Each structure stands twice: as structure tokens, then as C-alpha cells.
Amino acid sequence: MTTAPVYLTTTIPYVNGRPHLGHALEFVQADVLARHYRRHGHQVRFQTGTDDNSLKNVLAAHAAGIGVQEFVDANAGAFVSLAGPLSLSVDDVIRTSTDPRHRAGVERLWQACASAGDLYRGHYEGLYCIGCEAFYAEAELSAGLCPEHGVRPHRVAEENWFFRLSSYAGRLRDEIASGRLRIEPPGRRNEVLAFIDGGLADFSVSRSNERAHGWGIPVPGDPGQVIYVWWDALGNYLTALGYGTDEANLNRWWTGAGRRVHLLGKGILRFHAVYWPAMLLSAGLPLPTDILVHDYLTVEGRRISKSSGVSVDPAALAHEYGTDARTALSPWSGNTATRCCRRAANPRGSSWDWQASARGRKSRRPLASAISAAHRKRSGRSPRKPTATSARPGRGLWPNPSGLVIGRPASSSTRFSQLWSRPAGSWPPS
């Protein structure tokens, strides 16, 4: 049995609002996979964080009438507090606005791609959705609206830096079609291949400092430009490992890892399965081995998101139903990582719906029964509402393999919380 290191990541959420149940879905599914690999003898690094350097964060802070750093700090704290209610076994977290590892690594990635001849300046005009932090072609819109957020994109024209994505179409297709870069479920892989076959255009990787409101990481050698938030955010998968600051750690968990696994929602598949691998190829770095894609959660048919105002508080649900009920969000019936991933990615072939009405609560009874049955089969006990006794550390669904303090109420001071401000390179595992 191989015990090669496994590097497992969630996406890093924008902190323009409080966390919702959709974030909990991804955190819990990633936690299940991390525990699965640990039980099979692998060294695992389960990584998460927050995406602070977004224009939508800036605009939300302005709307709230407070400073941007104060605003993102407060919302980041809300994400940190999910560790207790969800009993997460996270090993490390990174914040893109405050962690010293991040800026150094993002600048190094930029310089590596520039040295490869893949960055150039050019003029761009297009339709930009602030919610997605992405440009859209007219053909990609739905009745003129962003397909993700249902809003009309803004027309933007400016001079930016571009990345030569078009140069990597052939290599990207080969990596994905061969299975060296595995995308689950297969329908999502086919979606990416179709996107590549439709022709890849170079994409803008910077924004004017004026449009970014001075928030973000400046382009090296060009202080009038700020590095595009997706370039910045995708870089966290390397910067958290010490890219640019700790080569030994990077070699252990990226270059030398047996699996490099990204778990993400379907709406950001293009960024992770096309843009990110191309950036890595340009920088001469290994690609992820697995991209695992889950669908959305909806509330009474409407997609959960911070920007839409449709939300369910995961901490409140955990308080009501108990920490162990988190397995409603996990692919607990799979007995292999692949099966877990496929169930996580698309459990019923569509998004999950959460109904908050009285009728909806009644309709959840079969799910609660299924959870209870799963617990009886695995651990001889059913989920229960948390009490002062049951909420203490070590009383969650599984023993904690990473030594993190889990299972406490959200207000408790846990080691997970302390990681958000700890010095670079000081995360626990040796």
C-alpha cells in the first residue's frame, strides 16, 4: 500500500459576506477525503483559506462604510469559526491579504511566466461580471446576463497584461484526455475538453490600479497595475506550500506529492482546469493530479450565494442538528476515494436543494434517517444534538488525525483559528 503524500485543497472563498451552507458542503466533502486518505496511511495536508484581494470585497466594504482590511478581517473570522461546528481536520489556512507567504509566491509565479515569454501588455475591451471576477463573451451570456449571477456585466476597456493561454491548448488537452489530469465527474471533463476544442484565447491577468481601488498585489515592475484576482487566488495552492519562501515544503507537498487534489464548485471549473494548469505549465511546475467538481446547493430552487442574498447559516444548522449531522453533506457511502469524489461531485445528477419551510423540514426526515443508519453502521451511534458534554474536543464523528482542536462551539478559541495569524511555515505536521 502506497503512503505517498496527498495535498488536498478547497477553493478559497471571497470574504465579501458571511459563509453559507454551500461553503460548508465543500469543506465537509474535503474533510471526508482527507480523513479517507489518512485512514489508508497517507500523509495528508488539507489546505484552505480566504480570497481577500477581490474587487467585490472592496465594493462590499465601501457599501458597509468601513475600511477594506477591517471588513475582510471580520468576514474571514466568520469562515474560521466554522471549524468547530463542522469538526474540520484542516492542517493549514492562508489569507491572501495578510499572509507573508502569499505575496512573495504570487510575484515569483508572475516572474516565472514572464521569463517563459507568456506575459505581454495589450488593450482589452469586454463584458466583466464583478460577481465572477471574469470577462464574458456575448455568446456566453444568457439573455445578456451572467449565467452564474443573473446580472448584466459591465463593459470595460483598459490596457492590461495578458497571459498566452492560446499557446497551451494542445498540451492541456493531452493532459486531460490522457487522464494524467483527472477531472471528475466525467461530464465535467468533457465540458473542459469541449471548451479547449472551441479555441483558447489569451486572457487578461491584471487590472488597472484605479479600477482595483488600490487593493491587491501590484504587478512586479508595473505599479500602475494590480495582479488579476484569479491569478492571485489560484496561486494560493502554491504559496501556502512555500513557493518563493520554502522550497523544501513545496517539494514535499507539491512536487513530491503522490496526489495533488483540488475540490471545487462547477462554476469555477474553467479557472482550475484550464487557466491554472496553463499557468503551471508556463512556470515549469507539475499539474494537479485530480480536479473534483461538485454541484451547487439551492434553497427552494434558488442558488445559495452571498451576492444573491439566498443563504443558510451552516453554524446555526450545526447547533440545531449537531456536528455529526454534517455527514448529510458528505459522500459517506463511498468506500474508495474515486467513489467518494463522484458522489461529492454530483450525488443526484443535479444540485442539492435545501427547503427551509415546514414542509421542507418534513421532507428531510428520510435524509436524517439515512444519516442515522450510516452512523449506526460505522460507529454504533446516531447523531445527536450537541450538549456541553458532546461538544468537547474528540467527540466528533472521527478522531482527529492532525491534532487540531475540533468539535468545540464556534466561539471557542481553537488551533484552527490561531493558524490564520501564525508565522509562515509554522503549521503543525513535520
Steps between C-alpha positions, in 0.01 A plus 500: 500500500641836395520778756614779270406848628162638397440873462128579515353848456167676508454819307554817701171691530454871446437676829249756374241344731439236764543127426200298385407133472665471158837571659429237763428247225847540353679511836331183622554308177868594505521395864350159417762445230781615731390253766461226240859540385632520855321179595684333211839606631567809291656818628239764420508878489145636495523864390247782492496879537326821397514706181540854631630686193177526303327807361169367634651507850598863448154599377331315787726679750417837344129417518541411869683829562813345653861447394573212267749324728268530799214364290685197362649423843153486655354273232809277497437444870153369419651241267755402765222442751355218287784273610329408826140442385615303194774309686756566227846342504664784302881512517568851372324816389621798304363851465601672179504853646703435816708183471861590414539177304241603247628821342853361462367188329261687269781731388726201435230328292453818297873528437528132403229539235653827382837326460327237284383779268134444586409847632451809283314832511198563285169687471181324598133583481235259624208423728605453862298340779619620840332204670704253294803731473511391137446625146229341286449483125152595374434136404564386857226718648144387564263762358777753552551401864781324682413127508625474860356811664217606271624858472603705200882525472671838477688598185864566585779629276856533626867421446598181686750219515404178320597135535560289185238237577463423129851352498399219735184360340667186363686413819195564717283277285756221510535516879123479551415249227777266615373506859826634639287795612185324617176698511201346678219447418559408133238747380709786636810364329310495170387857565862613537614312192220662297606842627859435394391367161303820444828694501680668787555874504767676704351648817557817696700449820512852643270790574571870518583618849219751468234236424635277777475796743863439593413163657704191413854405404674741258641358178879465544664792323167665411343661809216650295358149459369251757524124444164352396321347797473155338873487431552613859252250645605196299856565612399420859528128427876557460563795729351316798767234446785749493539572129748786508568459873546131596622269225526194726134524597400562137694194386336284764139597440488603133791371296537180702134434586334182380176689441428869463122527537283809448134490612282776353156604379392469139478876446878547522606190308649696210737689728628181665502260205621737225656821632678352802662200325618731220660732755678202657622375163638847428678508836643149451309348793309171532124509441230392743424128476127532580233767462180397679194706413183526708166654412320779682270507796173683445233631738150421375634498145717813527880475503667578831749786469612805696424738215145371443404527865382137498680337790485244780726538803701176540599578858134543598410168337783325680377646827148374430581153363843429649848472355447143385215607270765660282519163323182596317740702285759226457535201264514263798379188320800476265772252594768635265628849434367491142152404612508765769604758242228405256232513768635833618510635148149411392300294750173504307601640164398854601536754777377424851200698625448607861141586590462718806120485525311272739428269209870506413595396852258213477652396166842480663394218731609224259840667475527513879410131516767420244759693700402314817529167320842591366620591847365181656680298234829685541522593866210342686327827582263749341547876463379703792454864584820642651519545876765644727639147528470385140653819361833458671812418292528145376123432497444566130435238233862383475812534713705798387810375314670840472494595867277802436244589766164414346141460612484816711232767464578768243584754770780288643864586438638214291833430339325534165419861584857567607631381163358809331759722666789258556845561348579358159613140492391416856209267428503189724592183302870428463 
